[in-house]
Amino acid sequence: MFIALLKLSANRARAGDFLEGHKAWLKRGFDEGVFLAAGTLKAPDEGGGILTHNTDRAALEARLAEDPFVAQDVVRTEVTEIGASMTDPRLSFLGA
């Protein structure tokens, strides 16, 4: 499982120009069973984050590169892997 942070970058002012493409990209990630949750970081002007599973780092990084926000330098990505050793029973599918 990975957390992908999408931190606002140099071209942040153009986010609105690429928002619909970004939303379509997010929808595809959910439809394909890779994205579990996505949202805005609560710190002002930081960006967003995505909780992912059913992927490896190389495939996730390739997927992230397809995001219009990434391709247009609206955001830069930071990826962190988490090995879920404990989960709420409702999330048991995330366990090792």
HELIX and SHEET records of a PDB file:
HELIX    1   1 ARG A   12  ARG A   14  5                                   3    
HELIX    2   2 ALA A   15  ASP A   31  1                                  17    
HELIX    3   3 ARG A   57  ALA A   65  1                                   9    
HELIX    4   4 PRO A   68  ALA A   71  1                                   4    
HELIX    5   5 PRO A   89  LEU A   94  5                                   6    
SHEET    1   A 4 PHE A  35  THR A  40  0                                        
SHEET    2   A 4 GLY A  47  THR A  52 -1                                        
SHEET    3   A 4 PHE A   2  LEU A   8 -1                                        
SHEET    4   A 4 VAL A  75  GLU A  81 -1                                        
END                                                                             
